[in-house]
């Protein structure tokens, strides 16, 4: 078995590959969905709101500037 020390020595890419192999070994039938049921419901609501034109998108720097102006972050 691989030890924690050995894992610490892996590159980021090697760790991702190891992670993928671990998840694959836990879900051999591919029916396992790690997302909870409520997550799908939230995504469906967001998609509906977007299709109805009720969602406004803005670049992150503009959002952060507005938050600073409103005193919501530093």
N, C-alpha and C positions, 0 to 999 in steps of 0.2 A: 504494500500500500504506500502511496505517496504521503510523505510527511509535510507538515506545515512549513518547515524550513525549506524543503525542496520547492514547494509552491511559491514561497517568497522569492526564490531565485529565478522564476520564470519571467519572461518578458510579458508585457501587456497582451500582445497577440497570442502568446502561448496560453496565458490564463483564460482568454476568451475561448480559445479552442477547447481547453479542458472543461470550461463551463458548458459549452455546447454539447460535448460528449456526455457530461454528467446528466444534463437535462434529457438528452436523447435516451440515456439508459433508464431514466425514471419513467419515460413515456413511450415505451416501445410500440404501443398501438396508435399513437398520435391522436388519441381522443382526449387526452388530458389538456385542459385549458386553464393555465394558471390565473387568468383574469376572473375576478369574482363576477357574479351575475349582475350586480348593481352597476358595474363599470360599463357593460353593454347598454344598459338603460340610460346612463348619463350621456354616452356617446350618441345615442339615438336622439335624445332631446337636443343636444348641441347641433346635430346635423339638421334637424327640423327647423330650429331657430335660424340657422344659416340660410337654408333654402327659402325661408320666409322673409329674409332680408332684415332680421332683427339683431344681427351680429355686426359689430363694427371692429375691424382690424386696424392695428396701428403698429409701426415699428417699435421695437423694445425701447430704443432710446427716447422716443416721444412719450411712451407710457411712463418710463422712469422719471422723465422731466416733469410730467404732470403730477406724479406721486410726490415728488419733492415740493412742488408748488403747493400741493394740498397738505403738506406736512405728514404724509403717510410713510415716508422713509427718508433717510438721510443721504 
